[in-house]
Structures are given as C-alpha cells and as structure tokens.
C-alpha cells in the first residue's frame, strides 16, 4: 500500500519478517521495526509516529556506542572479498535524461579517468583479501568505461599475470552505452569480458532519453555498431532503463528480442511524476514479458 507521511509519498511493505518503507521521490529504502510498520499502516497520529522514530533512533545510538566500546578487530582477515567494481571513467559522451550524474554536484572534473596504478592497487587489495576464494569478478563501470579502453586492456593483462602467480581465476563484466563498441574493440575483449549494452527498447524512446551532449540522438550509431557484431549479438546482454514516460515493457521486450538479444534486463528510474501508481504499473507491465 502507499500512504502520505510527512508530506512525502512512501510505499510500505514487508517480506517475511522484514519491514520496509520506500521513499518514492528520494529513492531511499528504510528498514522498519514491526511496531513502526504497523503504526504507519494504521495511520496513527504524527505524534505516535515521531515517538516510535525517537525510540528507534535511541536504540541505534545505543548500538553505536556499544560498538565503539568494543576493542577493534585486528585480524588480517576482517573481511573477505570476491570481486570489485572499477569506475574506470566517470566521464561520458552521452547526456541521458535520467542520469544521476547530471546533478551539479557530481564530479566537477568532467574528464576524470582512472589510471593504471589505482586499478593495480585495487586488484592487489582484492587478492590480499580474497581469503580462500579462487573465482573473482571485476566489473568495469562508468560513466562510459570504453572511454578508457586502454586501461581495460591493461587490467586484463595484469589480471592474467596475477592468475598465473596466485591460481586465482578472474571473470570480467562491462556495462556500456554501445556508442564506442566497434568490432575492433569487441574482438580484443570478447573472450574475456561479459558485455551489457544500455538500449532503451525502441528508437523513439531511446533517442528521447539517450542523446549525445550536443543533443544528437545515439540510436543509429549503436545500431551500426551492432550490425558489425551481428554474429555475436546473442552473446551480448541488453538493459533497458524504464521511466514512466516509456512504460510499455511488452513492446520494448519484443523489439529487443527481434534484434537478436538473448539476455534482456529492465531497470526502473525513480518516478518523475506524482503518479502513485507508477510502481504498480511497472510491475503489471513486467508480468506481460514473463513466460506463463
């Protein structure tokens, strides 16, 4: 169910014995006690709700103090890792309508790229803290990671060296907007990296949401790149970002399927309207592409 709480729209729900409140406008997900959940569910007074929040905050503060009083764990194996994400490029050649990086306070340096020393140190850190894990994953992310393609090749080569020295086995994945994924780049990484391309389903929706910084649409260039990779398209994954302006999952799914994609994923943006039925509509549309 959805209710208005403190002039903001929340969706509250429970799963098994866990209770949550999803802030639809701020995209925050909050864990609730059963008491808080039932209080909100039954629309008790604002004073009752504030009192429960106050009690829960006090419990959190007491827990923090208890953790502070405990002696630090000096073990070399405080945590075990099985992978890492490398933000190889925070810059991007697109200006997507829903991108969080459009905010004024997000990375004032528009040309920020990772250098090899940072990537090497991150991989060494992963090896140091992998414990008994032999299978490790590295995800290349951005921005648009292919803007730093030379670094990706360096990481692949260094990881191959580490595999021989340690017996570890790396797998790699990459999410790209597809504008720079030509056959030459693909041939260099196809046997090592799982690739996911962001395509918003149809030309009309895609070009509305995913334009270059000069305002020029990106669909035609991506389709040209995919045509050169037509023999491999069933090995590529595709992800469509769905907003309330493009909520027609069945048509989007069919279009991507007809293009030859075998692995199709959807992700939803934070609703940009006050329509409280947006999440419900998304779930209903999603049922249309799930096999019976």
SETOR-941682 format. One line per field, with one value per residue (C-alpha): x, y, z; residue number from 0. Coordinates in pm, 1 decimal. Each point is the difference from the previous one (the first is absolute). Last residue first. Layout:
// SETOR-941682
x: [X|...];
y: [Y|...];
z: [Z|...];
k: [NUM|...];
This chain:
// SETOR-941682
x: [342.6|309.4|75.7|-26.2|-353.7|65.3|244.1|-282.1|-187.6|314.7|65.1|-363.2|24.7|319.0|-162.7|-330.8|88.5|11.7|191.0|230.2|371.6|-12.1|345.5|141.3|-83.3|241.0|-83.1|215.0|17.7|237.6|-61.9|26.5|-67.4|-156.8|-337.6|47.2|77.3|-319.0|-211.8|126.7|-68.2|-348.2|-81.3|163.4|-213.0|76.8|211.4|-99.1|-25.6|366.6|158.4|372.4|51.5|292.9|151.4|222.7|234.6|75.7|-302.3|142.2|315.1|-50.1|-173.6|305.6|43.1|-377.7|28.3|234.2|-239.7|-290.2|196.2|68.4|-366.4|-131.3|218.2|-212.5|178.4|-46.2|361.5|64.1|-113.2|-357.0|-145.0|-353.7|-199.0|227.5|-66.6|-376.9|-40.9|261.2|-153.4|117.2|204.3|339.5|277.3|247.3|126.5|329.9|153.0|376.7|272.9|-60.5|-158.9|274.9|223.6|-258.3|-250.4|238.8|56.3|-366.7|-119.4|-133.5|35.8|-369.0|-109.8|-108.5|228.6|-17.8|298.0|59.9|314.1|84.4|324.4|143.7|248.7|293.4|227.6|284.5|-161.5|-327.7|189.2|156.9|-341.3|-131.0|273.8|-91.5|-372.1|68.4|222.7|-268.5|-259.2|244.6|29.7|-380.6|-39.4|-288.0|-127.6|-102.0|-279.2|-75.7|92.6|43.6|236.8|-99.0|266.3|-93.2|200.8|-8.4|266.8|-149.1|198.6|52.0|-43.0|144.8|352.6|-116.3|-262.5|254.5|235.3|-286.4|-74.2|368.1|24.2|-309.8|137.5|340.3|-162.0|-169.1|-371.5|-163.0|-146.3|-68.1|-307.4|178.3|-292.1|-93.4|-371.4|-106.8|-190.7|-212.4|19.0|183.9|-331.1|-90.9|-371.8|20.3|314.2|282.0|235.1|379.1|73.3|257.6|29.7|233.7|157.4|-242.6|140.2|-248.0|141.7|-10.9|5.6|100.5|42.5|-6.2|189.1|252.8|318.7|-149.9|26.9|-367.8|-39.3|-87.4|-372.9|-104.6|-67.8|-230.6|-199.1|-22.7|-135.0|-258.0|-114.2|-32.7|-210.1|-228.3|-42.2|-88.2|-260.9|-157.7|-13.4|-154.6|-263.9|-74.5|-19.4|-255.0|-216.8|13.0|-90.1|-313.7|-61.7|-60.6|-54.7|286.2|230.0|-41.2|13.6|333.0|142.4|-91.3|141.2|327.3|78.6|287.4|13.2|48.0|76.2|-98.9|-55.6|-340.9|-129.6|128.9|-21.1|-93.3|99.0|-91.1|176.8|-158.5|-92.4|-0.8|-180.2|-130.5|-19.8|-12.0|62.3|-116.8|121.8|-203.4|105.0|-142.5|-237.8|-92.0|67.7|-102.2];
y: [-1816.2|163.7|339.3|285.4|107.8|-38.0|289.3|228.8|-70.1|62.4|328.9|105.8|-64.2|204.4|289.2|-11.3|289.7|239.5|304.0|-6.6|-65.7|-361.2|-112.6|-191.4|-364.5|-267.8|-263.6|-289.5|-198.6|-291.9|-162.3|308.5|-57.9|329.1|-175.0|-56.6|367.6|98.2|-257.0|118.6|365.1|-81.2|-200.6|250.6|296.5|255.2|252.3|327.4|-168.1|-83.2|-326.3|-49.8|-282.8|-233.1|-221.9|-305.7|-104.5|-357.7|-15.9|306.6|-183.0|-49.4|337.8|182.7|236.4|54.3|77.9|289.3|140.9|-42.0|193.3|281.0|17.2|8.3|285.3|312.3|336.8|243.4|120.1|-200.4|-313.0|-113.4|-288.0|72.3|109.4|-191.0|-320.0|46.2|56.8|-255.4|-273.3|-194.0|238.1|-140.9|-32.7|-266.6|-279.6|-171.0|-311.2|39.2|-254.0|-154.0|315.1|237.9|77.1|-99.0|243.7|292.2|-58.9|-80.4|338.0|60.8|377.5|96.5|-309.0|170.8|-236.3|-235.4|-229.6|-340.1|-194.4|-340.7|-65.0|-333.6|-7.3|-241.4|258.5|75.0|-114.0|172.9|315.9|19.8|-42.3|274.2|233.4|-62.4|51.8|313.8|143.6|-69.8|180.7|289.2|40.0|6.6|310.2|155.6|-359.0|33.8|253.2|170.7|-251.7|-370.3|-288.6|-295.2|-231.8|-345.4|-250.5|-380.0|-140.7|105.4|-138.0|345.5|262.0|279.9|28.4|-83.1|275.0|250.5|-91.3|57.8|341.9|95.6|-94.6|205.7|303.0|-40.2|-44.1|338.8|60.5|268.8|337.6|216.1|184.8|117.7|148.7|-348.7|1.4|319.9|146.5|-311.8|-145.7|-302.2|-144.5|-81.5|21.0|213.2|-162.9|236.5|-226.7|11.0|-94.1|87.9|-195.6|-244.3|-317.5|-30.1|-343.5|-221.9|-274.0|-372.4|-290.0|182.8|-130.7|226.3|37.4|-255.5|164.4|-5.8|325.8|12.1|317.4|-24.6|50.1|328.7|158.9|-288.6|54.6|371.7|-73.2|-241.0|260.6|257.5|-242.1|-71.0|373.7|45.8|-274.6|169.9|335.3|-162.7|-158.8|334.6|176.0|-253.0|41.7|381.5|-19.4|-186.4|-359.4|-81.9|-375.1|-97.3|262.8|-145.1|-356.8|65.5|180.8|-291.7|-256.6|192.2|185.0|-12.3|300.8|10.1|343.4|75.0|367.9|34.6|-351.3|-30.7|-375.6|-113.4|-348.9|-285.6|-335.7|-314.9|-159.8|296.3|312.5|307.6|375.7|232.6|354.5|332.6|306.9|264.1|-137.5|-340.3|-45.9|-363.0|-281.8|-365.0];
z: [-1812.0|-145.9|156.0|-250.8|92.5|370.7|-29.0|-113.1|323.8|206.4|-179.8|45.9|374.4|18.5|-185.9|187.8|230.9|-293.8|128.1|-299.0|-42.5|119.2|111.0|-295.4|-62.5|-121.3|-255.9|-120.9|-323.3|-66.0|-338.5|-217.3|-368.1|-106.9|9.6|373.3|53.1|-184.6|183.1|338.5|-78.9|-127.7|315.2|232.2|-95.7|267.0|-186.4|170.0|342.1|-39.1|-107.5|-50.2|-247.2|55.8|-267.3|33.7|-278.6|-103.6|-232.6|-175.6|-108.3|-375.0|-22.6|138.5|-297.7|7.3|371.5|-73.0|-260.0|242.1|264.1|-247.5|-103.3|358.3|132.7|-56.0|-43.7|288.6|0.4|316.0|-181.3|53.8|199.7|119.4|-306.5|-233.9|194.9|18.1|-373.3|-106.2|214.3|304.2|208.7|-88.9|259.7|-110.0|226.6|-75.0|158.6|-30.6|-77.1|-341.5|-144.3|121.3|-298.4|-261.9|155.1|-27.6|-372.7|-57.9|125.2|348.9|25.2|-14.2|191.4|323.1|188.8|299.3|43.7|156.3|83.7|141.7|182.5|115.3|285.9|-20.3|161.7|-241.8|-324.7|84.6|97.6|-348.4|-163.4|227.9|-120.9|-364.1|58.0|205.1|-272.9|-262.4|214.1|43.4|-378.2|-25.3|214.4|-195.6|-13.3|364.0|-67.1|326.6|132.3|68.3|-57.8|218.9|143.7|123.5|202.6|5.5|231.6|331.1|296.8|149.8|-272.8|212.2|-139.4|-352.2|11.3|133.4|-285.7|-244.0|153.3|-2.0|-369.1|-86.9|184.6|-165.0|-341.6|-7.0|52.9|-209.9|98.2|-301.9|131.8|313.2|197.9|114.4|88.5|175.8|-295.1|-45.5|-350.8|144.0|122.1|-361.6|-88.0|-316.8|-132.4|-96.9|-191.1|-51.9|360.7|264.2|323.7|-169.8|141.9|288.8|89.1|180.3|220.5|61.5|245.0|315.7|356.0|301.9|327.5|-122.0|128.1|346.5|192.0|99.4|202.3|371.0|70.1|156.0|-338.1|-91.0|319.9|-75.9|-347.4|145.8|252.1|-277.1|-208.1|295.8|57.6|-367.7|31.6|298.7|-180.1|-308.4|222.3|164.6|-336.9|-123.5|306.9|-29.4|-370.8|95.8|-100.4|-363.4|47.8|-228.1|150.4|348.5|-131.4|-171.0|302.1|225.7|-244.1|0.0|-318.4|-250.1|-228.8|-377.0|-145.8|-361.0|87.6|-164.0|54.8|356.8|52.5|351.6|111.4|233.6|34.9|143.4|-334.1|-238.0|112.4|-178.4|24.2|-300.6|106.6|-141.8|182.3|185.4|339.9|-93.2|-292.0|-57.0|-242.5|38.4];
k: [291|290|289|288|287|286|285|284|283|282|281|280|279|278|277|276|275|274|273|272|271|270|269|268|267|266|265|264|263|262|261|260|259|258|257|256|255|254|253|252|251|250|249|248|247|246|245|244|243|242|241|240|239|238|237|236|235|234|233|232|231|230|229|228|227|226|225|224|223|222|221|220|219|218|217|216|215|214|213|212|211|210|209|208|207|206|205|204|203|202|201|200|199|198|197|196|195|194|193|192|191|190|189|188|187|186|185|184|183|182|181|180|179|178|177|176|175|174|173|172|171|170|169|168|167|166|165|164|163|162|161|160|159|158|157|156|155|154|153|152|151|150|149|148|147|146|145|144|143|142|141|140|139|138|137|136|135|134|133|132|131|130|129|128|127|126|125|124|123|122|121|120|119|118|117|116|115|114|113|112|111|110|109|108|107|106|105|104|103|102|101|100|99|98|97|96|95|94|93|92|91|90|89|88|87|86|85|84|83|82|81|80|79|78|77|76|75|74|73|72|71|70|69|68|67|66|65|64|63|62|61|60|59|58|57|56|55|54|53|52|51|50|49|48|47|46|45|44|43|42|41|40|39|38|37|36|35|34|33|32|31|30|29|28|27|26|25|24|23|22|21|20|19|18|17|16|15|14|13|12|11|10|9|8|7|6|5|4|3|2|1|0];
